[in-house]
Amino acid sequence: MVILIKILQVVAALSLLVLVHEFGHFVFARLFKIRVEKFYLFFDPWFSLFKFKPKGSDTEYGIGWLPLGGYCKISGMIDESMDKEALKEEPKPWEFRSKPAWQRFFVMFGGVFFNFILAILIYSATLFTWGEEYLKNEDAIYGVQCNELAREIGFKNGDKIISVDGQPVEKFQDIQIDIARNQAGSVKVLRDGAEVTININPNYIPAILNTPGMFTLRVPFEILSIPDSSLNANAGLMPGDRVSEVDSQKVFIVQDIQEILKQHKSDTVNCVINRGGVMIPKKLLVDTAGRIGVYLNTDIHKFFKVTKVNYSLLEAIPSGISKTVSTLTNYVKELGLIFSPKTEAYKSVGSFIAIGSIFPNSWEWDIFWNITAWLSIMLAVINLIPIPALDGGHILFLFYEIITGRKPSDKFLEIAQVIGMLILLAIMFLAFGNDIARLFK
């Protein structure tokens, strides 16, 4: 059921993005009186699930059976359809190739432009509807819990991140991505009341990019409930109890206590429980996995000051624009890492499988729309890469034509289209290969 929900979310999000992108091309084509032969959601090799051509219209609308995107077939344009026969005839007034370069530019840029507009609309709508909630880095009062990579670099459990390359990190969740995205050389932390600078060897950047969870939140050990099946069901524990001492060590953080309990597997351990300020000694049983058989309170609102911002409609729109711009800027930085072999960021390139993994296991509309907005920006930026077969490739040739006054020949554009499609095919193989490799890790 979880897989089905994820698949539905991926299909719904990508279908919307493709429709909007292709509609951008469609709108500008029709604006300049260029004929659009087909407007399809999904691809339709051999047959389509649905098609309809309004009376008096030159455009056939339809839904294909292959759910890998969609397309807008514009007359007189060299695209993925590779319709060479139509190009052998003299250009018609309603064809793409007969229009001036500036009009063809807007037709090609229309898809990307509409994706950016969609991102602004979605972000504005989500901010207005749900607001924004996040944990400020400065409010992570117990510091970070480090994984093995973070400790190897020089971080320690309990460090409080002050800045990355001299720039403060506003949101706790952005610490690792800021280090990776900016290929940071140093991080300043507060450790035992003193500021410490951790210098990051550039050789660690690939590992930082490909090792999620370098930093997690350190939280107090508070009991939420004790199941009847617990080996400590009769130990007198109560919901709300907090552990403050284990094995004569003053500890209260979940991760620290878990490490101590692992040393007492299948044994007993002496603890001190803080119950509303009253300290109660307890001897607790530890199972073979190093657990005492309780459910923990994981609601971060209980332990931290979580920032919640609500927006009026007039506030949501500029904030939506700002969020789109910042997301765009950050994604361009991340894309730059992929084209830098030394970062090994190409290993993080993923396909539909990777996209599906970022959606939640249940349908939560606020998360769905925020991911969709991010994907809309991603689709727009990727389409601007100057590779033939992408919008960016067509735009590059149009810039050449505008600057030099010479139009590339149809034969050149045909060859460029084929090369571009081969490059995209290679990227798809890389993406699927990475996803399959991650499945077997």
TALINTA-V871089 format. One record per residue. RES is the residue in one small letter. PHI is phi in whole degrees, -180 to 180 (none if undefined). PSI is psi in whole degrees, -180 to 180 (none if undefined). D_CENTER is the distance of its C-alpha to the mean C-alpha in Angstrom with 2 decimals. Layout:
RES & PHI & PSI & D_CENTER
RES & PHI & PSI & D_CENTER
This chain:
m & none & -40 & 22.63
v & -62 & -44 & 19.17
i & -62 & -41 & 18.40
l & -62 & -44 & 19.92
i & -62 & -42 & 17.84
k & -64 & -43 & 14.56
i & -62 & -44 & 16.21
l & -63 & -39 & 17.35
q & -67 & -43 & 14.03
v & -63 & -47 & 12.61
v & -63 & -44 & 15.96
a & -64 & -46 & 16.22
a & -66 & -49 & 12.97
l & -68 & -34 & 13.61
s & -63 & -44 & 17.28
l & -62 & -45 & 16.93
l & -65 & -42 & 14.92
v & -67 & -43 & 17.50
l & -59 & -46 & 20.35
v & -65 & -43 & 19.49
h & -61 & -51 & 19.02
e & -68 & -31 & 22.29
f & -66 & -32 & 23.97
g & -62 & -45 & 23.46
h & -62 & -44 & 25.42
f & -60 & -47 & 27.89
v & -61 & -48 & 28.65
f & -71 & -34 & 29.49
a & -62 & -47 & 31.42
r & -68 & -33 & 33.53
l & -60 & -37 & 33.94
f & -98 & 18 & 35.66
k & 59 & 40 & 37.56
i & -97 & 135 & 35.87
r & -75 & 134 & 36.22
v & -110 & 117 & 33.21
e & -80 & -40 & 34.40
k & -140 & 145 & 31.52
f & -134 & 107 & 28.44
y & -127 & 140 & 26.61
l & -93 & 129 & 23.63
f & 70 & 166 & 23.10
f & -96 & 154 & 25.54
d & -129 & 51 & 29.20
p & -63 & 129 & 31.02
w & 77 & -44 & 34.55
f & -158 & 165 & 34.01
s & -124 & 157 & 31.90
l & -77 & -31 & 31.44
f & -156 & 139 & 32.44
k & -151 & 150 & 33.80
f & -153 & 131 & 35.71
k & -123 & 106 & 37.53
p & -58 & 150 & 38.99
k & -62 & 130 & 42.61
g & 82 & 1 & 43.14
s & -101 & 150 & 39.53
d & -92 & -5 & 38.60
t & -106 & 132 & 35.11
e & -98 & 125 & 34.38
y & -103 & 141 & 31.48
g & -166 & 176 & 30.13
i & -126 & 122 & 27.66
g & -83 & 178 & 27.51
w & -100 & -13 & 27.31
l & -101 & 102 & 24.64
p & -79 & 64 & 21.19
l & -122 & 31 & 19.41
g & 130 & -130 & 18.98
g & 174 & 178 & 22.00
y & -159 & 161 & 24.30
c & -128 & 107 & 26.77
k & -87 & 112 & 29.95
i & -101 & 131 & 31.71
s & -59 & 134 & 35.37
g & 75 & 22 & 36.37
m & -120 & 136 & 32.96
i & -83 & 109 & 32.16
d & -134 & -162 & 28.93
e & -65 & -17 & 27.67
s & -72 & -23 & 30.72
m & 50 & 47 & 32.99
d & -80 & 84 & 35.83
k & -74 & -32 & 38.44
e & -61 & -43 & 41.45
a & -65 & -29 & 40.54
l & -80 & -13 & 40.17
k & -74 & -21 & 43.72
e & -83 & 163 & 45.20
e & -65 & 142 & 45.86
p & -58 & 136 & 43.03
k & -95 & 155 & 43.44
p & -58 & -27 & 43.06
w & -92 & 4 & 40.16
e & -91 & 153 & 38.15
f & -56 & -45 & 35.14
r & -70 & -15 & 37.10
s & -90 & -6 & 40.00
k & -89 & 155 & 38.07
p & -64 & 156 & 37.94
a & -58 & -38 & 35.08
w & -66 & -34 & 33.73
q & -71 & -41 & 33.45
r & -64 & -33 & 31.73
f & -60 & -48 & 29.23
f & -66 & -33 & 28.28
v & -63 & -45 & 28.07
m & -71 & -35 & 25.58
f & -79 & -15 & 23.56
g & -58 & -40 & 23.65
g & -64 & -47 & 20.67
v & -62 & -44 & 18.35
f & -59 & -44 & 20.12
f & -67 & -33 & 19.67
n & -66 & -38 & 15.89
f & -66 & -42 & 15.88
i & -62 & -41 & 18.42
l & -62 & -42 & 16.48
a & -61 & -43 & 13.50
i & -61 & -45 & 16.30
l & -63 & -44 & 18.02
i & -66 & -48 & 15.21
y & -61 & -42 & 14.28
s & -62 & -43 & 18.06
a & -67 & -41 & 18.78
t & -70 & -38 & 16.40
l & -66 & -39 & 17.75
f & -68 & -40 & 21.21
t & -79 & -49 & 20.94
w & -112 & -12 & 19.20
g & 72 & -160 & 19.19
e & -137 & 134 & 16.92
e & -133 & 130 & 17.28
y & -160 & 163 & 16.35
l & -99 & 119 & 18.38
k & -66 & 145 & 19.71
n & -59 & -39 & 20.04
e & -68 & -18 & 23.77
d & -93 & 1 & 24.05
a & -82 & 76 & 22.98
i & -69 & -17 & 26.72
y & -100 & 6 & 26.97
g & 79 & -165 & 24.74
v & -103 & 151 & 22.28
q & -101 & 126 & 22.77
c & -100 & 141 & 22.33
n & -86 & -176 & 21.66
e & -61 & -40 & 23.98
l & -63 & -46 & 22.12
a & -61 & -41 & 22.04
r & -67 & -37 & 25.74
e & -65 & -37 & 26.61
i & -69 & -30 & 25.26
g & 133 & 0 & 27.45
f & -79 & 157 & 25.66
k & -130 & 149 & 27.51
n & -56 & 133 & 26.81
g & 97 & -10 & 27.42
d & -60 & 140 & 26.46
k & -109 & 118 & 25.26
i & -72 & 126 & 22.97
i & -97 & -50 & 24.67
s & -156 & 159 & 23.05
v & -120 & 116 & 21.14
d & 51 & 40 & 23.39
g & 83 & -5 & 25.30
q & -105 & 127 & 22.49
p & -65 & 148 & 21.87
v & -102 & 120 & 18.47
e & -74 & -47 & 18.27
k & -105 & 135 & 15.74
f & -57 & -41 & 16.25
q & -67 & -13 & 12.65
d & -98 & 2 & 12.13
i & -60 & -56 & 15.12
q & -65 & -43 & 13.93
i & -67 & -31 & 11.12
d & -68 & -39 & 13.91
i & -63 & -45 & 16.34
a & -71 & -48 & 14.42
r & -60 & -38 & 13.21
n & -97 & 3 & 16.83
q & 46 & 54 & 18.54
a & -60 & 144 & 20.47
g & -96 & -21 & 24.10
s & -155 & 153 & 24.91
v & -133 & 131 & 23.84
k & -98 & 131 & 26.41
v & -128 & 159 & 26.78
l & -101 & 118 & 29.40
r & -130 & 115 & 31.20
d & 54 & 39 & 34.32
g & 85 & -3 & 34.94
a & -119 & 146 & 34.79
e & -81 & 131 & 32.24
v & -128 & 135 & 31.25
t & -101 & 125 & 29.49
i & -106 & 115 & 27.52
n & -84 & 131 & 27.50
i & -104 & 118 & 24.72
n & -65 & 129 & 26.01
p & -54 & -24 & 23.91
n & -66 & -16 & 24.34
y & -84 & -14 & 21.93
i & -56 & -46 & 18.90
p & -56 & -42 & 18.14
a & -67 & -39 & 18.41
i & -63 & -39 & 16.25
l & -68 & -34 & 13.40
n & -109 & 13 & 14.03
t & -126 & 90 & 15.16
p & -67 & 156 & 12.76
g & 80 & 32 & 14.76
m & -61 & -39 & 17.08
f & -127 & 129 & 17.77
t & -123 & 170 & 18.21
l & -85 & 130 & 20.24
r & -86 & 125 & 23.98
v & -129 & 152 & 25.61
p & -65 & 153 & 29.28
f & -87 & 94 & 30.78
e & -119 & 131 & 31.71
i & -79 & 127 & 32.98
l & -89 & -44 & 31.68
s & -161 & 162 & 34.11
i & -123 & 109 & 36.46
p & -66 & 153 & 36.66
d & -62 & -26 & 40.20
s & -83 & -3 & 39.48
s & -66 & 143 & 38.68
l & -69 & -14 & 41.12
n & -112 & 27 & 41.41
a & -61 & -29 & 41.92
n & -108 & 22 & 45.41
a & -88 & -2 & 44.66
g & 84 & 18 & 44.72
l & -77 & 153 & 41.07
m & -136 & 151 & 39.73
p & -57 & 137 & 36.41
g & 97 & -14 & 35.53
d & -63 & 139 & 37.22
r & -119 & 134 & 35.60
v & -80 & 130 & 36.49
s & -121 & -10 & 37.84
e & -155 & 137 & 39.71
v & -138 & 127 & 39.59
d & 53 & 44 & 42.31
s & 67 & 13 & 43.83
q & -107 & 132 & 40.62
k & -77 & 96 & 39.30
v & -137 & 147 & 35.69
f & -142 & -2 & 33.57
i & -89 & 137 & 29.95
v & -51 & -52 & 28.53
q & -64 & -38 & 27.40
d & -67 & -42 & 30.79
i & -67 & -39 & 32.75
q & -61 & -38 & 31.00
e & -65 & -40 & 32.01
i & -68 & -43 & 35.58
l & -62 & -33 & 35.78
k & -63 & -23 & 34.87
q & -82 & -6 & 38.09
h & -124 & 34 & 40.08
k & -59 & 138 & 39.09
s & 58 & 36 & 41.84
d & -140 & -169 & 43.64
t & -116 & 160 & 44.09
v & -143 & 141 & 42.78
n & -89 & 127 & 44.20
c & -127 & 162 & 41.88
v & -120 & 126 & 42.36
i & -103 & 131 & 40.75
n & -95 & 109 & 40.24
r & -115 & 92 & 41.15
g & 63 & 33 & 41.19
g & 95 & -10 & 42.65
v & -96 & 126 & 45.13
m & -90 & 124 & 44.80
i & -124 & 119 & 45.65
p & -75 & 141 & 46.18
k & -141 & 142 & 45.01
k & -105 & 118 & 45.45
l & -116 & 148 & 42.55
l & -83 & 145 & 42.18
v & -121 & 130 & 39.32
d & -82 & -176 & 38.38
t & -68 & -16 & 37.91
a & -98 & 1 & 34.17
g & 82 & 35 & 34.79
r & -125 & 155 & 34.05
i & -104 & 6 & 36.33
g & 76 & 43 & 35.22
v & -130 & 156 & 33.63
y & -93 & 137 & 30.44
l & -98 & 151 & 28.75
n & -77 & 117 & 27.55
t & -109 & 9 & 23.77
d & -77 & 108 & 23.55
i & -67 & -20 & 22.47
h & -63 & -24 & 24.28
k & -72 & -30 & 27.42
f & -113 & -17 & 27.11
f & -133 & 159 & 25.20
k & -83 & 104 & 25.31
v & -93 & 128 & 22.02
t & -78 & 126 & 21.52
k & -125 & 124 & 21.52
v & -121 & 125 & 21.73
n & -104 & 146 & 23.11
y & -124 & 137 & 23.36
s & -78 & 171 & 26.18
l & -61 & -42 & 25.65
l & -69 & -28 & 26.94
e & -82 & -32 & 24.64
a & -68 & -37 & 21.49
i & -66 & -54 & 21.81
p & -64 & -32 & 21.99
s & -68 & -35 & 19.28
g & -65 & -40 & 17.03
i & -64 & -45 & 18.07
s & -62 & -42 & 17.49
k & -66 & -37 & 13.91
t & -64 & -46 & 13.29
v & -64 & -45 & 15.17
s & -67 & -39 & 13.52
t & -65 & -40 & 9.94
l & -62 & -47 & 11.75
t & -60 & -46 & 13.63
n & -65 & -39 & 10.98
y & -69 & -37 & 9.20
v & -61 & -41 & 12.84
k & -61 & -44 & 13.52
e & -66 & -37 & 10.86
l & -66 & -36 & 12.27
g & -61 & -34 & 15.63
l & -65 & -36 & 15.15
i & -63 & -35 & 14.72
f & -87 & 7 & 18.07
s & -109 & 101 & 19.71
p & -54 & -34 & 21.15
k & -65 & -23 & 22.17
t & -81 & -17 & 18.67
e & 57 & 26 & 18.12
a & -68 & -19 & 14.46
y & -60 & -21 & 15.31
k & -70 & -18 & 15.34
s & -92 & -5 & 11.56
v & -63 & 132 & 11.54
g & -132 & 166 & 10.97
s & -104 & -154 & 12.41
f & -61 & -29 & 12.39
i & -64 & -46 & 12.82
a & -66 & -40 & 9.57
i & -61 & -43 & 7.85
g & -62 & -33 & 10.40
s & -69 & -23 & 9.78
i & -83 & -13 & 6.67
f & -80 & 149 & 9.17
p & -71 & 165 & 12.02
n & -73 & -22 & 15.45
s & -122 & 160 & 17.15
w & -81 & 103 & 16.71
e & -115 & 112 & 15.77
w & -60 & -40 & 15.82
d & -64 & -41 & 14.29
i & -69 & -43 & 11.04
f & -57 & -48 & 11.30
w & -70 & -36 & 11.97
n & -66 & -40 & 9.34
i & -66 & -40 & 6.58
t & -62 & -42 & 9.26
a & -62 & -43 & 9.76
w & -63 & -42 & 6.46
l & -65 & -34 & 7.25
s & -64 & -42 & 10.72
i & -67 & -43 & 10.31
m & -60 & -45 & 8.78
l & -62 & -42 & 11.76
a & -64 & -47 & 14.09
v & -65 & -46 & 13.57
i & -60 & -39 & 13.88
n & -68 & -18 & 16.91
l & -87 & -7 & 18.46
i & -62 & 130 & 18.74
p & -75 & 60 & 22.55
i & -108 & 129 & 22.86
p & -54 & 143 & 25.56
a & 94 & -18 & 24.40
l & -101 & 162 & 21.42
d & -55 & -38 & 22.16
g & -62 & -35 & 22.02
g & -66 & -45 & 24.83
h & -62 & -42 & 26.96
i & -64 & -39 & 26.45
l & -60 & -46 & 27.52
f & -67 & -34 & 30.70
l & -68 & -38 & 31.35
f & -62 & -42 & 31.24
y & -59 & -44 & 33.68
e & -65 & -43 & 35.90
i & -64 & -40 & 35.87
i & -75 & -45 & 36.76
t & -93 & -21 & 39.33
g & 80 & 5 & 40.63
r & -114 & 131 & 40.48
k & -92 & 130 & 38.45
p & -59 & 144 & 37.18
s & -67 & 157 & 39.21
d & -61 & -36 & 37.99
k & -64 & -43 & 38.61
f & -61 & -44 & 36.40
l & -65 & -35 & 33.57
e & -63 & -48 & 34.07
i & -64 & -43 & 33.88
a & -61 & -39 & 30.80
q & -62 & -43 & 29.09
v & -64 & -45 & 29.98
i & -61 & -44 & 28.78
g & -62 & -42 & 25.44
m & -65 & -36 & 25.06
l & -67 & -39 & 25.98
i & -63 & -45 & 23.36
l & -63 & -37 & 20.65
l & -64 & -40 & 22.23
a & -64 & -41 & 22.09
i & -64 & -39 & 18.36
m & -63 & -41 & 17.96
f & -63 & -41 & 20.28
l & -62 & -46 & 18.35
a & -63 & -49 & 15.06
f & -66 & -37 & 17.10
g & -63 & -43 & 19.09
n & -62 & -44 & 16.30
d & -63 & -44 & 15.12
i & -65 & -41 & 18.81
a & -62 & -39 & 19.48
r & -68 & -31 & 16.85
l & -65 & -28 & 18.52
f & -100 & 7 & 21.80
k & -79 & none & 20.92
